[in-house]
């Protein structure tokens, strides 16, 4: 079995420190990507909300036109 020396321990600790540093960088990149995805999701949710609002207004307008044309209640052909 290899003898454990201070130099061997030092080199091992340096390697561990380097690996941890790389993990920190990777974690930071993932956090940034998750934040970007969260921002996109909020934008999509806002767009969908706007679409529902527009659809509701269009439905009200169609109902108003139908009532003016007296076609409410007639069967569709």
PyMOL commands that set and color helices and strands:
alter all, ss='L'
color gray80, all
select helices_A, chain A and resi 6-68
alter helices_A, ss='H'
color red, helices_A
deselect
rebuild
show_as cartoon
